[in-house]
Amino acid sequence: MLNLPLFKKSGSLSISKDENIVALDIGTELLKSILFSTNDLGVEIKKISRIEQQQHAMKSGIITNLDTVLENCRLSISSITQRLTPDQMPRNVVMGIAGEYIQGVSIVVNYQREENYEKEVTEKEQRKIISQIEQKIGTSGKEDLSQRIGLTNEDIEILHITRTGLEIGGMPVDSLVGYKGRDVKLNYYASFAPKTYVEALKKVASDLRMNVIGIVAQPFAVARAYSGSSNRDFSAIFIDIGGGTTDIAIVEKGSVAETKMFAFGGRTFTKEIAKVLNLDYRFAEQRKLKYSKKELNRELSRQVQAIVYPVAKLWLKTLKSALDYCDDIDSFPTQIYLCGGGALLPEIREVMIEFPWKKFSRFPVVPKIDFFTPEKLENITDTSGELKHLFDITPASLAKFVYDINRKKI
C-alpha cells in the first residue's frame, strides 16, 4: 500500500446512453467478448461470444502470438455483431488485462484543507483537491512500481487510478461538496502494467478498428462487480482462476485493498492430464472439461481425479504464498468467492475446504468458500440469455466497470 502524505484517474467516459460497446477478455484458454450498452439502471448484456484459443496464442495471460489472437478476436466480434445495422456497430472496446507482472496497489491519501477549512467544500474546491491528488499518484505510483518490478518509469503504463473511498473529518462520504472539515482522506486503487503488454492490447483494438476506452486490471473489475461489494460493511476475497493465471482481489470495508496475480491456472491441470495419460493437449482439455461437468464414466472420472487432486494441492500452496505477500492486510476477510473456468474443477474447492486455515494466523476463523455466479453481479441485466458460467464473470465485470466510471461511482 502506498501512503502519500499529501496528495490519470479513469475519469468519466463520453459514452452515449444505449450505445453498443464491446468488453473483451482475451483469456489464455477462452477469448470472451460481450456486446453491451449502459443506461441509468446499469449494464444490458446483448450478446456473448466465446472462442477457444490455440495453445500457442497465450501464455500466463499474455499474448504470445498476436496474429492468432487477432484472428480469434475478429471471429468473436463478428459473432456478436453479425445482426447489427451499420449505425448500431460498436466503436468502443474495454479490455481486461491480467498476469503476474500486472501491478495493483491500494493508495491512502491524507489531504489537509489549510485554507477555509471551516467553510463548506465547493464543487470547484473538490475538483482542485482531486486533480492535485491524482497528478501526484500518477508520478509517485510509477516510481514505486518501477522499483518493485525493475522497469524504468518509461516502461510502465498507468492503466487506471480509481477512487474507491472518501472521508472528511473522519466521516465517510460520497462527495466532499457541502461538508466542513480540515482533514480529507481518499482511498484509491491504481493499476500499472509493462508498456509492452498494453501496446499489444492497443494493437488488437486498432486492428479491430475500435477505440480503447479502458484497459482494466481484471481482479479489480471482478471485485467491484459483485453485488454490494462497494458497501462500507463488505469484506471478501475474490479468486478468479483462468487458464493461465489466478487473480486475487481483497476487499476491505468496500474498498479494494490488495490484488495479487500468479501464473497458475487451468492450463497447468490440462498439461498434467496430457502428460500422465499420454494425450494430445486438446483431448486432455476436453477430458478435463467433461470431468468438471461430471460427464465422464466412473473409471475415467477416478483417473482424472487422481491426476488433478495433487495439482490442486500445489495450486493451493501457491495461493497461500500469494496471500503471504499481502503485507498490508492484518486480518483477512472470512468470505472467499471463486470464479473463472478453473474454479469449475471440484478439487479446487475441495482442497480449500480441507486446508487448515486456523494455522494461517491472519484468518480469524475458517473462511466460507462460495462461487461468484452471474446472478450475483450488480447492475447487470442479461437480455442475451447467455450469461451463465463462472468464466463469464470477468468480461461482464469489464462492462460493469464502464458503467461505474461513466456514472462516476468509482
C-alpha positions as CSV (number, residue, x, y, z in Angstrom):
1,M,0.0,0.0,0.0
2,L,1.2,3.5,-0.8
3,N,0.7,6.1,1.8
4,L,1.0,9.5,0.2
5,P,1.2,12.3,2.9
6,L,-0.4,14.9,0.6
7,F,-1.5,14.1,-2.4
8,K,-4.7,9.8,-14.7
9,K,-7.9,8.8,-13.0
10,S,-10.1,6.9,-15.3
11,G,-12.4,9.8,-15.3
12,S,-15.9,9.9,-16.8
13,L,-16.3,8.5,-20.3
14,S,-18.1,10.1,-23.2
15,I,-20.4,7.1,-23.7
16,S,-23.8,7.7,-25.1
17,K,-26.8,6.1,-23.5
18,D,-27.6,2.7,-25.1
19,E,-24.5,2.9,-27.3
20,N,-23.2,-0.6,-28.1
21,I,-19.8,-1.3,-26.6
22,V,-17.6,-4.4,-26.5
23,A,-16.0,-5.9,-23.4
24,L,-13.1,-8.1,-24.5
25,D,-11.4,-10.6,-22.2
26,I,-8.5,-12.2,-24.1
27,G,-8.1,-15.3,-21.9
28,T,-5.5,-18.0,-22.2
29,E,-7.9,-20.8,-23.0
30,L,-11.1,-18.8,-23.9
31,L,-11.4,-15.5,-25.7
32,K,-14.6,-13.9,-24.5
33,S,-16.4,-10.9,-25.8
34,I,-19.6,-9.3,-24.7
35,L,-21.8,-6.8,-26.6
36,F,-23.4,-4.5,-24.1
37,S,-24.8,-1.0,-23.5
38,T,-25.3,1.1,-20.4
39,N,-28.2,3.2,-19.2
40,D,-29.3,4.8,-15.9
41,L,-30.1,1.4,-14.4
42,G,-26.8,-0.4,-15.3
43,V,-25.5,-2.7,-18.0
44,E,-27.6,-4.5,-20.6
45,I,-25.8,-7.6,-22.0
46,K,-27.0,-8.3,-25.5
47,K,-24.7,-11.0,-26.9
48,I,-21.8,-13.2,-25.7
49,S,-19.1,-14.9,-27.8
50,R,-16.6,-17.5,-26.6
51,I,-13.7,-18.6,-28.8
52,E,-11.3,-21.4,-27.9
53,Q,-7.7,-20.1,-28.1
54,Q,-4.9,-22.2,-29.7
55,Q,-2.3,-23.4,-27.2
56,H,0.4,-21.1,-28.7
57,A,-1.7,-17.9,-28.6
58,M,-1.3,-17.0,-25.0
59,K,1.0,-17.7,-22.0
60,S,0.2,-16.7,-18.4
61,G,-2.5,-14.3,-19.6
62,I,-0.1,-12.5,-22.0
63,I,-0.4,-12.5,-25.8
64,T,2.4,-14.6,-27.4
65,N,1.1,-14.9,-30.9
66,L,-0.6,-11.6,-32.0
67,D,-1.8,-12.8,-35.4
68,T,-3.6,-15.8,-33.9
69,V,-5.2,-13.7,-31.2
70,L,-6.3,-11.1,-33.7
71,E,-8.0,-13.7,-35.9
72,N,-9.8,-15.1,-32.8
73,C,-10.9,-11.5,-31.9
74,R,-12.2,-10.9,-35.4
75,L,-14.2,-14.1,-35.2
76,S,-15.6,-13.2,-31.8
77,I,-16.5,-9.6,-32.7
78,S,-18.1,-10.8,-35.9
79,S,-20.2,-13.3,-33.9
80,I,-21.7,-10.7,-31.6
81,T,-22.2,-8.0,-34.2
82,Q,-23.5,-10.0,-37.2
83,R,-27.1,-8.8,-36.9
84,L,-26.4,-5.2,-36.2
85,T,-27.1,-2.4,-38.7
86,P,-24.1,0.0,-39.5
87,D,-25.3,2.6,-37.1
88,Q,-25.5,0.0,-34.3
89,M,-21.9,-1.2,-34.7
90,P,-19.8,-0.7,-31.6
91,R,-16.9,1.8,-31.9
92,N,-15.5,1.4,-28.4
93,V,-14.0,-1.5,-26.5
94,V,-13.0,-2.1,-22.9
95,M,-10.3,-4.7,-22.4
96,G,-9.1,-6.8,-19.4
97,I,-5.5,-7.4,-18.5
98,A,-4.0,-9.9,-16.1
99,G,-0.7,-11.7,-15.4
100,E,1.9,-11.7,-12.7
101,Y,3.6,-8.5,-14.0
102,I,0.3,-6.5,-13.7
103,Q,0.6,-4.5,-10.5
104,G,-2.3,-3.2,-8.5
105,V,-1.8,-1.1,-5.4
106,S,-4.1,0.4,-2.8
107,I,-3.3,4.1,-2.1
108,V,-4.4,6.1,1.0
109,V,-4.1,9.8,0.6
110,N,-4.3,12.2,3.5
111,Y,-5.0,15.8,2.5
112,Q,-5.4,18.9,4.7
113,R,-7.5,21.9,3.8
114,E,-5.3,24.6,5.1
115,E,-7.5,27.5,3.9
116,N,-11.2,28.0,4.6
117,Y,-11.5,24.6,6.3
118,E,-14.3,26.0,8.4
119,K,-16.3,26.6,5.2
120,E,-18.2,24.0,3.2
121,V,-16.3,22.4,0.3
122,T,-17.5,23.7,-3.1
123,E,-17.6,21.8,-6.4
124,K,-14.6,23.9,-7.6
125,E,-12.5,23.1,-4.5
126,Q,-13.3,19.4,-4.7
127,R,-12.2,19.3,-8.4
128,K,-8.9,21.1,-7.4
129,I,-8.2,18.7,-4.5
130,I,-8.9,15.6,-6.6
131,S,-6.8,16.9,-9.6
132,Q,-3.8,17.6,-7.3
133,I,-4.0,14.2,-5.7
134,E,-4.3,12.2,-9.0
135,Q,-1.4,14.0,-10.6
136,K,0.7,13.1,-7.6
137,I,-0.4,9.5,-7.6
138,G,0.5,9.1,-11.3
139,T,4.0,10.2,-10.6
140,S,4.6,8.6,-7.2
141,G,2.9,5.3,-8.2
142,K,5.0,4.8,-11.3
143,E,8.2,5.5,-9.3
144,D,7.2,3.0,-6.6
145,L,6.2,0.3,-9.1
146,S,9.3,0.7,-11.2
147,Q,11.4,-0.1,-8.1
148,R,9.3,-3.1,-7.3
149,I,9.4,-4.8,-10.7
150,G,12.7,-3.5,-12.0
151,L,11.5,-1.4,-15.0
152,T,12.1,2.2,-15.7
153,N,9.3,4.7,-15.4
154,E,9.1,4.9,-19.2
155,D,8.4,1.2,-19.4
156,I,5.4,1.3,-17.1
157,E,1.9,2.3,-18.2
158,I,-0.8,3.6,-15.9
159,L,-3.9,1.6,-16.6
160,H,-6.3,3.3,-14.2
161,I,-6.3,5.3,-11.0
162,T,-9.7,4.8,-9.4
163,R,-11.1,6.4,-6.3
164,T,-12.8,3.9,-4.0
165,G,-13.5,5.8,-0.8
166,L,-13.7,9.4,0.5
167,E,-13.8,10.8,4.1
168,I,-13.8,14.3,5.6
169,G,-13.4,14.9,9.3
170,G,-13.3,11.1,9.8
171,M,-16.8,10.7,8.2
172,P,-17.2,8.5,5.1
173,V,-19.0,10.5,2.3
174,D,-19.8,10.1,-1.4
175,S,-18.8,13.7,-2.2
176,L,-16.9,16.4,-0.2
177,V,-19.3,19.1,-1.5
178,G,-21.3,20.7,1.3
179,Y,-19.1,19.4,4.1
180,K,-16.8,21.2,6.5
181,G,-13.5,20.0,7.9
182,R,-9.8,20.2,7.7
183,D,-8.7,16.5,7.2
184,V,-9.7,14.7,4.0
185,K,-8.9,11.1,3.4
186,L,-9.1,9.4,0.0
187,N,-8.8,5.8,-1.0
188,Y,-7.6,4.9,-4.5
189,Y,-6.8,1.7,-6.4
190,A,-4.1,2.2,-9.0
191,S,-3.1,-0.3,-11.6
192,F,0.1,-0.4,-13.7
193,A,1.4,-2.7,-16.4
194,P,4.5,-3.1,-18.5
195,K,4.1,-0.9,-21.6
196,T,4.8,-3.8,-23.9
197,Y,1.7,-5.6,-22.6
198,V,-0.5,-2.6,-23.0
199,E,0.8,-1.9,-26.5
200,A,-0.2,-5.4,-27.6
201,L,-3.8,-4.9,-26.5
202,K,-3.9,-1.5,-28.2
203,K,-2.6,-3.2,-31.4
204,V,-5.5,-5.6,-31.1
205,A,-8.1,-2.8,-30.8
206,S,-6.5,-0.8,-33.6
207,D,-6.7,-3.8,-36.0
208,L,-10.3,-4.3,-35.0
209,R,-10.8,-0.5,-35.8
210,M,-12.1,0.1,-32.3
211,N,-11.3,2.8,-29.8
212,V,-10.0,1.6,-26.4
213,I,-11.9,3.3,-23.6
214,G,-10.2,1.4,-20.9
215,I,-7.6,-1.4,-20.1
216,V,-8.6,-2.7,-16.7
217,A,-6.9,-4.9,-14.2
218,Q,-9.2,-7.9,-14.1
219,P,-9.2,-8.7,-10.4
220,F,-10.2,-5.1,-9.6
221,A,-13.1,-5.2,-12.1
222,V,-14.3,-8.6,-10.7
223,A,-14.2,-7.4,-7.1
224,R,-16.2,-4.3,-7.9
225,A,-18.8,-6.1,-9.9
226,Y,-20.1,-8.3,-7.1
227,S,-23.4,-7.0,-5.8
228,G,-22.8,-4.8,-2.7
229,S,-19.0,-5.0,-2.8
230,S,-18.7,-1.2,-2.6
231,N,-20.8,-1.1,0.6
232,R,-18.7,0.0,3.6
233,D,-19.6,-3.1,5.6
234,F,-18.5,-5.5,2.8
235,S,-15.2,-7.5,3.0
236,A,-14.3,-10.6,1.0
237,I,-11.6,-12.3,-1.1
238,F,-12.2,-12.8,-4.8
239,I,-10.2,-15.5,-6.6
240,D,-10.5,-15.7,-10.4
241,I,-8.9,-18.9,-11.8
242,G,-8.3,-18.5,-15.5
243,G,-6.5,-20.7,-18.0
244,G,-3.1,-19.1,-17.4
245,T,-3.3,-17.1,-14.2
246,T,-5.0,-16.9,-10.9
247,D,-6.1,-13.3,-9.9
248,I,-6.8,-12.3,-6.3
249,A,-8.6,-9.2,-5.1
250,I,-9.1,-8.5,-1.4
251,V,-11.9,-6.1,-0.5
252,E,-11.9,-4.5,3.0
253,K,-14.9,-2.3,4.0
254,G,-16.0,-1.7,0.5
255,S,-12.6,-0.8,-1.0
256,V,-10.2,-3.0,-2.9
257,A,-7.2,-3.2,-0.5
258,E,-4.9,-5.5,-2.4
259,T,-4.6,-7.5,-5.6
260,K,-2.2,-10.3,-6.5
261,M,-1.8,-12.4,-9.6
262,F,0.2,-15.6,-10.2
263,A,0.9,-17.7,-13.3
264,F,-1.0,-20.9,-12.3
265,G,-4.4,-21.7,-13.8
266,G,-6.4,-24.3,-15.6
267,R,-3.8,-25.0,-18.3
268,T,-1.4,-26.5,-15.6
269,F,-4.1,-29.1,-14.8
270,T,-4.6,-29.9,-18.6
271,K,-0.9,-30.3,-19.2
272,E,-0.6,-32.8,-16.3
273,I,-3.6,-34.8,-17.6
274,A,-1.9,-34.8,-21.1
275,K,1.4,-36.0,-19.7
276,V,0.1,-38.7,-17.4
277,L,-2.4,-40.1,-19.9
278,N,-0.2,-39.5,-22.9
279,L,-3.0,-37.4,-24.6
280,D,-2.8,-34.6,-27.1
281,Y,-3.3,-31.3,-25.3
282,R,-6.7,-30.7,-27.0
283,F,-8.0,-34.1,-25.9
284,A,-6.7,-33.6,-22.4
285,E,-8.5,-30.2,-22.2
286,Q,-11.8,-31.8,-23.3
287,R,-11.4,-34.6,-20.8
288,K,-10.8,-32.1,-18.0
289,L,-13.9,-30.1,-19.0
290,K,-16.1,-33.2,-19.2
291,Y,-14.8,-34.2,-15.8
292,S,-15.7,-30.8,-14.4
293,K,-19.2,-31.2,-15.8
294,K,-19.5,-34.8,-14.4
295,E,-19.8,-36.2,-17.9
296,L,-17.2,-39.0,-17.7
297,N,-17.9,-42.6,-16.7
298,R,-16.8,-43.7,-13.2
299,E,-13.4,-45.2,-14.3
300,L,-12.3,-42.2,-16.4
301,S,-13.5,-39.8,-13.6
302,R,-11.4,-41.6,-11.0
303,Q,-8.5,-41.5,-13.4
304,V,-8.7,-37.7,-13.9
305,Q,-9.4,-37.1,-10.2
306,A,-6.2,-38.9,-9.2
307,I,-4.2,-36.6,-11.5
308,V,-5.8,-33.2,-10.7
309,Y,-6.0,-33.5,-6.9
310,P,-2.2,-33.2,-6.3
311,V,-2.1,-30.3,-8.8
312,A,-4.9,-28.6,-6.9
313,K,-2.9,-29.0,-3.7
314,L,0.1,-27.4,-5.4
315,W,-2.2,-24.6,-6.6
316,L,-3.3,-24.0,-3.0
317,K,0.3,-23.7,-1.8
318,T,0.9,-21.1,-4.5
319,L,-2.3,-19.3,-3.4
320,K,-1.1,-19.3,0.2
321,S,2.3,-17.8,-0.9
322,A,0.5,-15.1,-2.7
323,L,-1.6,-14.3,0.3
324,D,1.5,-14.3,2.5
325,Y,2.8,-11.4,0.4
326,C,-0.3,-9.2,1.2
327,D,1.7,-7.2,3.7
328,D,-0.9,-4.5,4.3
329,I,-3.6,-6.9,5.3
330,D,-3.7,-7.5,9.1
331,S,-6.7,-9.8,9.1
332,F,-8.1,-11.5,6.0
333,P,-11.8,-11.4,5.2
334,T,-13.5,-14.7,6.0
335,Q,-15.6,-14.9,2.9
336,I,-14.0,-16.2,-0.3
337,Y,-15.7,-16.1,-3.8
338,L,-14.4,-18.3,-6.7
339,C,-14.9,-17.6,-10.4
340,G,-13.2,-18.3,-13.7
341,G,-13.2,-21.5,-15.7
342,G,-10.6,-23.1,-13.4
343,A,-12.9,-22.9,-10.5
344,L,-15.2,-25.4,-12.1
345,L,-12.7,-28.2,-11.1
346,P,-14.3,-29.6,-7.9
347,E,-10.8,-30.3,-6.5
348,I,-10.2,-26.5,-6.2
349,R,-13.0,-26.0,-3.7
350,E,-12.2,-29.4,-2.1
351,V,-8.6,-28.5,-1.2
352,M,-9.6,-25.1,0.0
353,I,-12.1,-26.7,2.4
354,E,-9.5,-29.2,3.6
355,F,-6.9,-26.5,4.2
356,P,-6.0,-25.8,7.9
357,W,-7.0,-22.1,7.8
358,K,-6.7,-21.8,11.6
359,K,-3.0,-22.3,11.3
360,F,-2.9,-19.4,8.9
361,S,-2.8,-16.7,11.6
362,R,-4.3,-13.8,9.6
363,F,-7.6,-15.7,9.1
364,P,-9.5,-15.1,12.4
365,V,-11.9,-18.0,11.6
366,V,-12.2,-20.6,8.8
367,P,-13.4,-18.8,5.7
368,K,-16.5,-19.7,3.8
369,I,-16.0,-20.7,0.2
370,D,-18.6,-19.8,-2.3
371,F,-18.9,-19.3,-6.1
372,F,-19.3,-15.9,-7.7
373,T,-22.1,-16.8,-10.1
374,P,-23.7,-14.4,-12.7
375,E,-26.8,-13.7,-10.7
376,K,-24.5,-12.1,-8.0
377,L,-23.4,-9.4,-10.5
378,E,-24.5,-5.9,-9.6
379,N,-26.4,-3.6,-12.0
380,I,-26.3,-6.1,-14.9
381,T,-29.3,-7.3,-16.9
382,D,-28.8,-10.2,-19.3
383,T,-31.1,-9.9,-22.3
384,S,-29.0,-12.4,-24.2
385,G,-29.8,-15.3,-22.0
386,E,-26.2,-16.4,-22.4
387,L,-24.6,-15.2,-19.1
388,K,-24.5,-18.5,-17.3
389,H,-20.9,-19.5,-16.5
390,L,-18.2,-18.8,-13.9
391,F,-15.9,-17.8,-16.8
392,D,-18.4,-15.1,-17.9
393,I,-17.8,-13.1,-14.7
394,T,-14.7,-11.4,-15.9
395,P,-16.0,-9.9,-19.2
396,A,-19.2,-8.9,-17.5
397,S,-17.2,-7.2,-14.8
398,L,-15.4,-5.2,-17.5
399,A,-18.8,-3.9,-18.7
400,K,-19.7,-3.0,-15.1
401,F,-16.5,-1.0,-14.8
402,V,-17.6,1.1,-17.8
403,Y,-21.0,1.8,-16.2
404,D,-19.4,2.7,-12.8
405,I,-16.8,5.1,-14.4
406,N,-19.4,6.7,-16.6
407,R,-21.6,7.4,-13.5
408,K,-18.5,8.5,-11.5
409,K,-19.2,5.8,-9.0
410,I,-15.5,4.8,-8.8
